[in-house]
Amino acid sequence: MSIDKDRVEGSTKNISGKAKEAFGKATGDQKTKTEGKADQVKGKAQNAYGSAKDKAKGK
């Protein structure tokens, strides 16, 4: 059983978004912090899409 690539890519975006947000907080860079939060949202959405595809395939 393989995991959908959207789930993997989504998780990666979410994790990198968390790191970016933390870096923005640490440096006081609001733009980087906001971009990190946006990346997390994109990652969660992509992960959910991949999960839905897996469920539709019966995985």
mmCIF file of the N, C-alpha and C atoms, coordinates in Angstrom:
data_MODEL
# 
_entry.id   MODEL 
# 
loop_
_atom_site.group_PDB 
_atom_site.id 
_atom_site.type_symbol 
_atom_site.label_atom_id 
_atom_site.label_alt_id 
_atom_site.label_comp_id 
_atom_site.label_asym_id 
_atom_site.label_entity_id 
_atom_site.label_seq_id 
_atom_site.pdbx_PDB_ins_code 
_atom_site.Cartn_x 
_atom_site.Cartn_y 
_atom_site.Cartn_z 
_atom_site.occupancy 
_atom_site.B_iso_or_equiv 
_atom_site.pdbx_formal_charge 
_atom_site.auth_seq_id 
_atom_site.auth_comp_id 
_atom_site.auth_asym_id 
_atom_site.auth_atom_id 
_atom_site.pdbx_PDB_model_num 
ATOM 1   N N  . MET A 1 1  ? 0.856   -1.176 0.000  1.00 0.00 ? 1  MET A N  1 
ATOM 2   C CA . MET A 1 1  ? 0.000   0.000  0.000  1.00 0.00 ? 1  MET A CA 1 
ATOM 3   C C  . MET A 1 1  ? 0.898   1.234  0.000  1.00 0.00 ? 1  MET A C  1 
ATOM 4   N N  . SER A 1 2  ? 0.703   2.086  -0.966 1.00 0.00 ? 2  SER A N  1 
ATOM 5   C CA . SER A 1 2  ? 1.516   3.294  -1.049 1.00 0.00 ? 2  SER A CA 1 
ATOM 6   C C  . SER A 1 2  ? 0.695   4.516  -0.646 1.00 0.00 ? 2  SER A C  1 
ATOM 7   N N  . ILE A 1 3  ? 1.408   5.481  -0.138 1.00 0.00 ? 3  ILE A N  1 
ATOM 8   C CA . ILE A 1 3  ? 0.770   6.733  0.271  1.00 0.00 ? 3  ILE A CA 1 
ATOM 9   C C  . ILE A 1 3  ? 0.747   7.673  -0.927 1.00 0.00 ? 3  ILE A C  1 
ATOM 10  N N  . ASP A 1 4  ? -0.358  8.353  -1.110 1.00 0.00 ? 4  ASP A N  1 
ATOM 11  C CA . ASP A 1 4  ? -0.503  9.302  -2.209 1.00 0.00 ? 4  ASP A CA 1 
ATOM 12  C C  . ASP A 1 4  ? 0.558   10.392 -2.114 1.00 0.00 ? 4  ASP A C  1 
ATOM 13  N N  . LYS A 1 5  ? 1.136   10.763 -3.256 1.00 0.00 ? 5  LYS A N  1 
ATOM 14  C CA . LYS A 1 5  ? 2.199   11.771 -3.260 1.00 0.00 ? 5  LYS A CA 1 
ATOM 15  C C  . LYS A 1 5  ? 1.709   13.125 -2.747 1.00 0.00 ? 5  LYS A C  1 
ATOM 16  N N  . ASP A 1 6  ? 0.430   13.421 -2.919 1.00 0.00 ? 6  ASP A N  1 
ATOM 17  C CA . ASP A 1 6  ? -0.101  14.683 -2.400 1.00 0.00 ? 6  ASP A CA 1 
ATOM 18  C C  . ASP A 1 6  ? -0.045  14.714 -0.877 1.00 0.00 ? 6  ASP A C  1 
ATOM 19  N N  . ARG A 1 7  ? -0.232  13.566 -0.244 1.00 0.00 ? 7  ARG A N  1 
ATOM 20  C CA . ARG A 1 7  ? -0.146  13.510 1.219  1.00 0.00 ? 7  ARG A CA 1 
ATOM 21  C C  . ARG A 1 7  ? 1.280   13.792 1.675  1.00 0.00 ? 7  ARG A C  1 
ATOM 22  N N  . VAL A 1 8  ? 2.247   13.205 0.976  1.00 0.00 ? 8  VAL A N  1 
ATOM 23  C CA . VAL A 1 8  ? 3.653   13.400 1.333  1.00 0.00 ? 8  VAL A CA 1 
ATOM 24  C C  . VAL A 1 8  ? 4.061   14.853 1.102  1.00 0.00 ? 8  VAL A C  1 
ATOM 25  N N  . GLU A 1 9  ? 3.739   15.382 -0.072 1.00 0.00 ? 9  GLU A N  1 
ATOM 26  C CA . GLU A 1 9  ? 4.093   16.768 -0.383 1.00 0.00 ? 9  GLU A CA 1 
ATOM 27  C C  . GLU A 1 9  ? 3.378   17.738 0.551  1.00 0.00 ? 9  GLU A C  1 
ATOM 28  N N  . GLY A 1 10 ? 2.134   17.448 0.881  1.00 0.00 ? 10 GLY A N  1 
ATOM 29  C CA . GLY A 1 10 ? 1.385   18.302 1.798  1.00 0.00 ? 10 GLY A CA 1 
ATOM 30  C C  . GLY A 1 10 ? 2.003   18.328 3.176  1.00 0.00 ? 10 GLY A C  1 
ATOM 31  N N  . SER A 1 11 ? 2.408   17.167 3.658  1.00 0.00 ? 11 SER A N  1 
ATOM 32  C CA . SER A 1 11 ? 3.055   17.101 4.970  1.00 0.00 ? 11 SER A CA 1 
ATOM 33  C C  . SER A 1 11 ? 4.373   17.864 4.965  1.00 0.00 ? 11 SER A C  1 
ATOM 34  N N  . THR A 1 12 ? 5.109   17.748 3.867  1.00 0.00 ? 12 THR A N  1 
ATOM 35  C CA . THR A 1 12 ? 6.378   18.462 3.748  1.00 0.00 ? 12 THR A CA 1 
ATOM 36  C C  . THR A 1 12 ? 6.153   19.973 3.763  1.00 0.00 ? 12 THR A C  1 
ATOM 37  N N  . LYS A 1 13 ? 5.158   20.447 3.027  1.00 0.00 ? 13 LYS A N  1 
ATOM 38  C CA . LYS A 1 13 ? 4.846   21.883 3.018  1.00 0.00 ? 13 LYS A CA 1 
ATOM 39  C C  . LYS A 1 13 ? 4.432   22.359 4.401  1.00 0.00 ? 13 LYS A C  1 
ATOM 40  N N  . ASN A 1 14 ? 3.643   21.553 5.090  1.00 0.00 ? 14 ASN A N  1 
ATOM 41  C CA . ASN A 1 14 ? 3.179   21.915 6.421  1.00 0.00 ? 14 ASN A CA 1 
ATOM 42  C C  . ASN A 1 14 ? 4.366   22.058 7.374  1.00 0.00 ? 14 ASN A C  1 
ATOM 43  N N  . ILE A 1 15 ? 5.271   21.098 7.354  1.00 0.00 ? 15 ILE A N  1 
ATOM 44  C CA . ILE A 1 15 ? 6.436   21.131 8.242  1.00 0.00 ? 15 ILE A CA 1 
ATOM 45  C C  . ILE A 1 15 ? 7.349   22.304 7.904  1.00 0.00 ? 15 ILE A C  1 
ATOM 46  N N  . SER A 1 16 ? 7.607   22.523 6.620  1.00 0.00 ? 16 SER A N  1 
ATOM 47  C CA . SER A 1 16 ? 8.471   23.645 6.251  1.00 0.00 ? 16 SER A CA 1 
ATOM 48  C C  . SER A 1 16 ? 7.799   24.974 6.573  1.00 0.00 ? 16 SER A C  1 
ATOM 49  N N  . GLY A 1 17 ? 6.477   25.016 6.478  1.00 0.00 ? 17 GLY A N  1 
ATOM 50  C CA . GLY A 1 17 ? 5.740   26.226 6.852  1.00 0.00 ? 17 GLY A CA 1 
ATOM 51  C C  . GLY A 1 17 ? 5.870   26.523 8.331  1.00 0.00 ? 17 GLY A C  1 
ATOM 52  N N  . LYS A 1 18 ? 5.837   25.479 9.157  1.00 0.00 ? 18 LYS A N  1 
ATOM 53  C CA . LYS A 1 18 ? 6.017   25.663 10.602 1.00 0.00 ? 18 LYS A CA 1 
ATOM 54  C C  . LYS A 1 18 ? 7.402   26.217 10.902 1.00 0.00 ? 18 LYS A C  1 
ATOM 55  N N  . ALA A 1 19 ? 8.407   25.683 10.207 1.00 0.00 ? 19 ALA A N  1 
ATOM 56  C CA . ALA A 1 19 ? 9.772   26.169 10.407 1.00 0.00 ? 19 ALA A CA 1 
ATOM 57  C C  . ALA A 1 19 ? 9.898   27.625 9.960  1.00 0.00 ? 19 ALA A C  1 
ATOM 58  N N  . LYS A 1 20 ? 9.291   27.944 8.839  1.00 0.00 ? 20 LYS A N  1 
ATOM 59  C CA . LYS A 1 20 ? 9.340   29.314 8.315  1.00 0.00 ? 20 LYS A CA 1 
ATOM 60  C C  . LYS A 1 20 ? 8.643   30.281 9.268  1.00 0.00 ? 20 LYS A C  1 
ATOM 61  N N  . GLU A 1 21 ? 7.500   29.859 9.803  1.00 0.00 ? 21 GLU A N  1 
ATOM 62  C CA . GLU A 1 21 ? 6.778   30.698 10.758 1.00 0.00 ? 21 GLU A CA 1 
ATOM 63  C C  . GLU A 1 21 ? 7.625   30.927 12.011 1.00 0.00 ? 21 GLU A C  1 
ATOM 64  N N  . ALA A 1 22 ? 8.251   29.871 12.507 1.00 0.00 ? 22 ALA A N  1 
ATOM 65  C CA . ALA A 1 22 ? 9.097   29.987 13.701 1.00 0.00 ? 22 ALA A CA 1 
ATOM 66  C C  . ALA A 1 22 ? 10.273  30.915 13.441 1.00 0.00 ? 22 ALA A C  1 
ATOM 67  N N  . PHE A 1 23 ? 10.866  30.817 12.258 1.00 0.00 ? 23 PHE A N  1 
ATOM 68  C CA . PHE A 1 23 ? 11.972  31.703 11.906 1.00 0.00 ? 23 PHE A CA 1 
ATOM 69  C C  . PHE A 1 23 ? 11.497  33.150 11.863 1.00 0.00 ? 23 PHE A C  1 
ATOM 70  N N  . GLY A 1 24 ? 10.327  33.366 11.278 1.00 0.00 ? 24 GLY A N  1 
ATOM 71  C CA . GLY A 1 24 ? 9.765   34.716 11.223 1.00 0.00 ? 24 GLY A CA 1 
ATOM 72  C C  . GLY A 1 24 ? 9.511   35.277 12.606 1.00 0.00 ? 24 GLY A C  1 
ATOM 73  N N  . LYS A 1 25 ? 9.003   34.439 13.512 1.00 0.00 ? 25 LYS A N  1 
ATOM 74  C CA . LYS A 1 25 ? 8.779   34.875 14.893 1.00 0.00 ? 25 LYS A CA 1 
ATOM 75  C C  . LYS A 1 25 ? 10.097  35.228 15.567 1.00 0.00 ? 25 LYS A C  1 
ATOM 76  N N  . ALA A 1 26 ? 11.099  34.359 15.374 1.00 0.00 ? 26 ALA A N  1 
ATOM 77  C CA . ALA A 1 26 ? 12.394  34.547 16.032 1.00 0.00 ? 26 ALA A CA 1 
ATOM 78  C C  . ALA A 1 26 ? 13.111  35.807 15.551 1.00 0.00 ? 26 ALA A C  1 
ATOM 79  N N  . THR A 1 27 ? 12.932  36.132 14.284 1.00 0.00 ? 27 THR A N  1 
ATOM 80  C CA . THR A 1 27 ? 13.628  37.288 13.724 1.00 0.00 ? 27 THR A CA 1 
ATOM 81  C C  . THR A 1 27 ? 12.772  38.552 13.702 1.00 0.00 ? 27 THR A C  1 
ATOM 82  N N  . GLY A 1 28 ? 11.512  38.403 14.066 1.00 0.00 ? 28 GLY A N  1 
ATOM 83  C CA . GLY A 1 28 ? 10.614  39.555 14.041 1.00 0.00 ? 28 GLY A CA 1 
ATOM 84  C C  . GLY A 1 28 ? 10.173  39.934 12.639 1.00 0.00 ? 28 GLY A C  1 
ATOM 85  N N  . ASP A 1 29 ? 10.301  39.007 11.708 1.00 0.00 ? 29 ASP A N  1 
ATOM 86  C CA . ASP A 1 29 ? 9.935   39.254 10.308 1.00 0.00 ? 29 ASP A CA 1 
ATOM 87  C C  . ASP A 1 29 ? 8.493   38.797 10.081 1.00 0.00 ? 29 ASP A C  1 
ATOM 88  N N  . GLN A 1 30 ? 7.583   39.736 10.092 1.00 0.00 ? 30 GLN A N  1 
ATOM 89  C CA . GLN A 1 30 ? 6.154   39.426 9.965  1.00 0.00 ? 30 GLN A CA 1 
ATOM 90  C C  . GLN A 1 30 ? 5.831   38.788 8.622  1.00 0.00 ? 30 GLN A C  1 
ATOM 91  N N  . LYS A 1 31 ? 6.501   39.223 7.553  1.00 0.00 ? 31 LYS A N  1 
ATOM 92  C CA . LYS A 1 31 ? 6.234   38.671 6.221  1.00 0.00 ? 31 LYS A CA 1 
ATOM 93  C C  . LYS A 1 31 ? 6.578   37.183 6.181  1.00 0.00 ? 31 LYS A C  1 
ATOM 94  N N  . THR A 1 32 ? 7.735   36.822 6.703  1.00 0.00 ? 32 THR A N  1 
ATOM 95  C CA . THR A 1 32 ? 8.148   35.420 6.722  1.00 0.00 ? 32 THR A CA 1 
ATOM 96  C C  . THR A 1 32 ? 7.214   34.593 7.595  1.00 0.00 ? 32 THR A C  1 
ATOM 97  N N  . LYS A 1 33 ? 6.821   35.154 8.719  1.00 0.00 ? 33 LYS A N  1 
ATOM 98  C CA . LYS A 1 33 ? 5.893   34.470 9.622  1.00 0.00 ? 33 LYS A CA 1 
ATOM 99  C C  . LYS A 1 33 ? 4.568   34.189 8.909  1.00 0.00 ? 33 LYS A C  1 
ATOM 100 N N  . THR A 1 34 ? 4.050   35.181 8.213  1.00 0.00 ? 34 THR A N  1 
ATOM 101 C CA . THR A 1 34 ? 2.789   35.038 7.483  1.00 0.00 ? 34 THR A CA 1 
ATOM 102 C C  . THR A 1 34 ? 2.920   34.032 6.341  1.00 0.00 ? 34 THR A C  1 
ATOM 103 N N  . GLU A 1 35 ? 4.040   34.080 5.631  1.00 0.00 ? 35 GLU A N  1 
ATOM 104 C CA . GLU A 1 35 ? 4.269   33.116 4.550  1.00 0.00 ? 35 GLU A CA 1 
ATOM 105 C C  . GLU A 1 35 ? 4.310   31.695 5.104  1.00 0.00 ? 35 GLU A C  1 
ATOM 106 N N  . GLY A 1 36 ? 4.912   31.542 6.266  1.00 0.00 ? 36 GLY A N  1 
ATOM 107 C CA . GLY A 1 36 ? 4.964   30.229 6.903  1.00 0.00 ? 36 GLY A CA 1 
ATOM 108 C C  . GLY A 1 36 ? 3.579   29.707 7.233  1.00 0.00 ? 36 GLY A C  1 
ATOM 109 N N  . LYS A 1 37 ? 2.735   30.583 7.755  1.00 0.00 ? 37 LYS A N  1 
ATOM 110 C CA . LYS A 1 37 ? 1.357   30.174 8.063  1.00 0.00 ? 37 LYS A CA 1 
ATOM 111 C C  . LYS A 1 37 ? 0.616   29.793 6.785  1.00 0.00 ? 37 LYS A C  1 
ATOM 112 N N  . ALA A 1 38 ? 0.827   30.558 5.721  1.00 0.00 ? 38 ALA A N  1 
ATOM 113 C CA . ALA A 1 38 ? 0.174   30.261 4.440  1.00 0.00 ? 38 ALA A CA 1 
ATOM 114 C C  . ALA A 1 38 ? 0.647   28.917 3.894  1.00 0.00 ? 38 ALA A C  1 
ATOM 115 N N  . ASP A 1 39 ? 1.944   28.643 4.016  1.00 0.00 ? 39 ASP A N  1 
ATOM 116 C CA . ASP A 1 39 ? 2.476   27.359 3.557  1.00 0.00 ? 39 ASP A CA 1 
ATOM 117 C C  . ASP A 1 39 ? 1.850   26.197 4.334  1.00 0.00 ? 39 ASP A C  1 
ATOM 118 N N  . GLN A 1 40 ? 1.618   26.411 5.625  1.00 0.00 ? 40 GLN A N  1 
ATOM 119 C CA . GLN A 1 40 ? 0.983   25.375 6.439  1.00 0.00 ? 40 GLN A CA 1 
ATOM 120 C C  . GLN A 1 40 ? -0.434  25.085 5.946  1.00 0.00 ? 40 GLN A C  1 
ATOM 121 N N  . VAL A 1 41 ? -1.169  26.134 5.645  1.00 0.00 ? 41 VAL A N  1 
ATOM 122 C CA . VAL A 1 41 ? -2.544  25.959 5.151  1.00 0.00 ? 41 VAL A CA 1 
ATOM 123 C C  . VAL A 1 41 ? -2.532  25.205 3.822  1.00 0.00 ? 41 VAL A C  1 
ATOM 124 N N  . LYS A 1 42 ? -1.625  25.592 2.932  1.00 0.00 ? 42 LYS A N  1 
ATOM 125 C CA . LYS A 1 42 ? -1.516  24.906 1.639  1.00 0.00 ? 42 LYS A CA 1 
ATOM 126 C C  . LYS A 1 42 ? -1.158  23.434 1.841  1.00 0.00 ? 42 LYS A C  1 
ATOM 127 N N  . GLY A 1 43 ? -0.226  23.193 2.748  1.00 0.00 ? 43 GLY A N  1 
ATOM 128 C CA . GLY A 1 43 ? 0.188   21.819 3.015  1.00 0.00 ? 43 GLY A CA 1 
ATOM 129 C C  . GLY A 1 43 ? -0.930  20.974 3.585  1.00 0.00 ? 43 GLY A C  1 
ATOM 130 N N  . LYS A 1 44 ? -1.679  21.536 4.517  1.00 0.00 ? 44 LYS A N  1 
ATOM 131 C CA . LYS A 1 44 ? -2.799  20.796 5.110  1.00 0.00 ? 44 LYS A CA 1 
ATOM 132 C C  . LYS A 1 44 ? -3.861  20.494 4.058  1.00 0.00 ? 44 LYS A C  1 
ATOM 133 N N  . ALA A 1 45 ? -4.116  21.457 3.177  1.00 0.00 ? 45 ALA A N  1 
ATOM 134 C CA . ALA A 1 45 ? -5.111  21.251 2.120  1.00 0.00 ? 45 ALA A CA 1 
ATOM 135 C C  . ALA A 1 45 ? -4.651  20.163 1.153  1.00 0.00 ? 45 ALA A C  1 
ATOM 136 N N  . GLN A 1 46 ? -3.384  20.192 0.774  1.00 0.00 ? 46 GLN A N  1 
ATOM 137 C CA . GLN A 1 46 ? -2.862  19.191 -0.152 1.00 0.00 ? 46 GLN A CA 1 
ATOM 138 C C  . GLN A 1 46 ? -2.877  17.806 0.502  1.00 0.00 ? 46 GLN A C  1 
ATOM 139 N N  . ASN A 1 47 ? -2.547  17.757 1.782  1.00 0.00 ? 47 ASN A N  1 
ATOM 140 C CA . ASN A 1 47 ? -2.577  16.492 2.514  1.00 0.00 ? 47 ASN A CA 1 
ATOM 141 C C  . ASN A 1 47 ? -4.002  15.939 2.561  1.00 0.00 ? 47 ASN A C  1 
ATOM 142 N N  . ALA A 1 48 ? -4.963  16.797 2.834  1.00 0.00 ? 48 ALA A N  1 
ATOM 143 C CA . ALA A 1 48 ? -6.366  16.371 2.892  1.00 0.00 ? 48 ALA A CA 1 
ATOM 144 C C  . ALA A 1 48 ? -6.835  15.866 1.525  1.00 0.00 ? 48 ALA A C  1 
ATOM 145 N N  . TYR A 1 49 ? -6.403  16.533 0.468  1.00 0.00 ? 49 TYR A N  1 
ATOM 146 C CA . TYR A 1 49 ? -6.747  16.104 -0.889 1.00 0.00 ? 49 TYR A CA 1 
ATOM 147 C C  . TYR A 1 49 ? -6.188  14.704 -1.160 1.00 0.00 ? 49 TYR A C  1 
ATOM 148 N N  . GLY A 1 50 ? -4.934  14.503 -0.797 1.00 0.00 ? 50 GLY A N  1 
ATOM 149 C CA . GLY A 1 50 ? -4.319  13.191 -0.987 1.00 0.00 ? 50 GLY A CA 1 
ATOM 150 C C  . GLY A 1 50 ? -5.007  12.115 -0.166 1.00 0.00 ? 50 GLY A C  1 
ATOM 151 N N  . SER A 1 51 ? -5.385  12.465 1.041  1.00 0.00 ? 51 SER A N  1 
ATOM 152 C CA . SER A 1 51 ? -6.091  11.520 1.909  1.00 0.00 ? 51 SER A CA 1 
ATOM 153 C C  . SER A 1 51 ? -7.444  11.139 1.301  1.00 0.00 ? 51 SER A C  1 
ATOM 154 N N  . ALA A 1 52 ? -8.139  12.121 0.762  1.00 0.00 ? 52 ALA A N  1 
ATOM 155 C CA . ALA A 1 52 ? -9.431  11.863 0.121  1.00 0.00 ? 52 ALA A CA 1 
ATOM 156 C C  . ALA A 1 52 ? -9.257  10.957 -1.099 1.00 0.00 ? 52 ALA A C  1 
ATOM 157 N N  . LYS A 1 53 ? -8.187  11.178 -1.857 1.00 0.00 ? 53 LYS A N  1 
ATOM 158 C CA . LYS A 1 53 ? -7.920  10.318 -3.014 1.00 0.00 ? 53 LYS A CA 1 
ATOM 159 C C  . LYS A 1 53 ? -7.655  8.885  -2.566 1.00 0.00 ? 53 LYS A C  1 
ATOM 160 N N  . ASP A 1 54 ? -6.888  8.732  -1.477 1.00 0.00 ? 54 ASP A N  1 
ATOM 161 C CA . ASP A 1 54 ? -6.619  7.393  -0.950 1.00 0.00 ? 54 ASP A CA 1 
ATOM 162 C C  . ASP A 1 54 ? -7.911  6.708  -0.514 1.00 0.00 ? 54 ASP A C  1 
ATOM 163 N N  . LYS A 1 55 ? -8.773  7.442  0.157  1.00 0.00 ? 55 LYS A N  1 
ATOM 164 C CA . LYS A 1 55 ? -10.042 6.861  0.614  1.00 0.00 ? 55 LYS A CA 1 
ATOM 165 C C  . LYS A 1 55 ? -10.907 6.452  -0.572 1.00 0.00 ? 55 LYS A C  1 
ATOM 166 N N  . ALA A 1 56 ? -10.896 7.269  -1.615 1.00 0.00 ? 56 ALA A N  1 
ATOM 167 C CA . ALA A 1 56 ? -11.684 6.955  -2.805 1.00 0.00 ? 56 ALA A CA 1 
ATOM 168 C C  . ALA A 1 56 ? -11.165 5.687  -3.489 1.00 0.00 ? 56 ALA A C  1 
ATOM 169 N N  . LYS A 1 57 ? -9.864  5.456  -3.371 1.00 0.00 ? 57 LYS A N  1 
ATOM 170 C CA . LYS A 1 57 ? -9.262  4.256  -3.957 1.00 0.00 ? 57 LYS A CA 1 
ATOM 171 C C  . LYS A 1 57 ? -9.389  3.049  -3.031 1.00 0.00 ? 57 LYS A C  1 
ATOM 172 N N  . GLY A 1 58 ? -9.883  3.288  -1.816 1.00 0.00 ? 58 GLY A N  1 
ATOM 173 C CA . GLY A 1 58 ? -10.048 2.197  -0.865 1.00 0.00 ? 58 GLY A CA 1 
ATOM 174 C C  . GLY A 1 58 ? -8.797  1.869  -0.086 1.00 0.00 ? 58 GLY A C  1 
ATOM 175 N N  . LYS A 1 59 ? -7.900  2.849  0.062  1.00 0.00 ? 59 LYS A N  1 
ATOM 176 C CA . LYS A 1 59 ? -6.643  2.618  0.795  1.00 0.00 ? 59 LYS A CA 1 
ATOM 177 C C  . LYS A 1 59 ? -6.759  3.076  2.219  1.00 0.00 ? 59 LYS A C  1 
# 
